[in-house]
Amino acid sequence: MSNLAQGLLATNNVNTPVHTLASELLSAVLISFSTVELSRLLRVCRRWRDVITHDRTLWKVVDLEGRKNFRADALGTILARSGTLEIELRGVRYDSEAARPAPRDTGRRNANVPPPKSPLEQAVAVIASHMARVSVLELSVADTTTLSAFDPVLLRPAPSLRHVSLAYSGGHADMSFRLFQHVTATPNLRHAYFEGFLLPTLYGALRMHQASVFTQLEKLYIKGRASTMPLNLDRLAPRLETLHLSPGEDACNLIVSGRVHLVLHDYTTAEQVQMDLAHIAVQNLRSVYASGIALGPILCGLNRDGDGALTVLDDSSCRLKLTDGSTCTFTSVTREELLTVVTEPARDIFSVVRRVAISAHALHIFPPGIYKHALFTHVKEVMITDLTDTLLLQCSGLLALILTNAAHVVLRASKATELTWETCLRIFSTLGLREKPRFPERLDLYNIELKQPRWVLENGDPDERWFFLRVRMYDAQDNLIRRRSLAG
C-alpha cells in the first residue's frame, strides 16, 4: 500500500465516529460482549485492541461457551487479562481427547527429560493457578479420566468461590466429600449445581459433617439421580434454603423434611415428579415453584386442613397460598392438568383453599363439563377479575359450580359492562342444571351494572328479590354507587 493510501486510511479511521469515543465509553459498550466475541473484536483495529486488552473489567467474566478442549495457551492469556480481579469462569468443557499425551520430540534422547504434558494437563494447570480468585466455576466433563485430571482444581482451596457447577455426561460419578478439601478452603461457597454426580453417602457426610463444603450451601441444584440410596439432605446441607431439581432416568433419592424452597425444572410427566418427591415432605416446604405438570403430585402431599387462597393469573399460572404462609406456584396450567386435580378427591385443589381469585383471561383452562358439587363446598369467596363480557361466566360448568357454592362472589370488569338478569339466573342455576338458582349470600360488582326487569321486584320470586337487594355495585374507582334505574 502506498504512503498516500496509508495516510488516507489513517485519516478516515480517526474521523470515524466510533474512534472519537472516550476509552471509558468504548469499554461500556464492549462490556456487553462475550469472551469469544471480545477475542474477535481484538482484530478490529489497534485502538480497540489496546482498550480491550488493558481494561481488566472486560475479562471478569470468562465464558468459553462450552467450546470443547479450549487451548491452554489461549485460556491462560484470557485469564491473565483480568489481572488480580475476581473472575467468573464459565462454560469450561473437556473430554478424553484432550487427555491424550502430546507427541514426544523424537530428536531428544535425554531420558531425564519428562514427557510433554497433555493439552488437558496444561489447561488444568492454568485454571488451578487462578483458583484463588475464581468466584464462579462451571465445569463439564465427559468421562472419569477427564474428571480425575481436574483434581488439582477441585481439591484446591478457592477462597473467592461462591458458585460451582459440575456436570458429568458419562453416567454417574461419585462426588468426593473431599471437594475443595475443607469448608475453610471455600468460606464463601453458597451455591452448587451437580449433574451426573452422586452426592456423598450418608456415612461419609456424617463423618465429614463439621468440615464438608455441603454444610454451608444455601442453594443446591440437582439434575438426575443424587444417590443410589435415600440420602438425608437435611443432615448433609443443614443451611440449605433452596433446592432445584431436574429429572433424570432415575429418582433423585433425596430425603427432605425441612422448610426449604423447592423449584422443579423441565419435568414432562407427573410420574417423574412423583418419583422425585417420594422422600420429600411436601407439607413442610416453604414454597414450591413448578409447571402445571406437577399440580397433582404436589397437592397429594399437602395438608388438607387450612384456610388457603388460590389465584389464577392471566397467563394461566396458579398460585396457592396456604395457612402457614407457604406458597405453591404452578406455571402454564392446562385444562387437562386442572381437570385431573378436580376429579380426584385426593388431589382436589379446592379442599385446601377458602378463597379463589381468577383472571377472566385464564377462564379457558376451566373445563366446560359439570362435576361433583362436593368438591367445592369449602370455597367461601370467589373473585373473577379482568372481565370484559359477563357472558364468559357461562363458558365453564366447573366455574359455575364454584360460583354457585361460594357464599361471597366478586366480579370485577376491566371496562364498564352489564350483567343481565338472564345471565345471572343461568350462572347461579349452574348453567341450567338446577331448577332453582342458588344465589350467593353476597354479590359485589365492580364496574358492572346488574340489569333486572322491573317485574322481578314487583311480582318475582322472594329469593330473587332478596338477592337483588343484597347486591352491591361499585364504580371503576371502587366507590359504592347507587343502583341506577331498573330496566323495564
Secondary structure, 3 states (H helix, E strand, C coil): CCHHHHHHHHHHHHHCHHHHCCHHHHHHHHCCCCHHHHHHHCCCCHHHHHHHHHCHHHHCEEECCCCECCCHHHHHHHHHCCCCCCEEEEEEEECHHHHCCCCCCCCCCCCCCCCCCCHHHHHHHHHHHCHHHEEEEEEEECCHHHHHHCHHHHCCCCCCCCEEEEEECCCCEECCCCCCCCHHHCCCCCEEEEECEECCCHHHHHHCCCCCHHHHCCEEEEECCCCCCCEEHHHHCCCCCEEEEECCCCCCCEEECCCCEEEECCCCCHHHHHHHCCCECHHHCCEEEEEHHHHHHHHHCCCCCCCEEEEECCCCCEEEECCCCCEEEEECCCHHHHHHHHHCHHHCHHHCEEEEEEEHHHHHHCCCCCCCHHHHCCCCEEEEEEECCHHHHHCCHHHHHHHHHCCEEEEEEEEEEEEEHHHHHHHHCCCCCCCCCCCCCEEEEEEEEEECCHHHHHHCCHHHHHHHHHCEEECCCCCECCCCCCCC
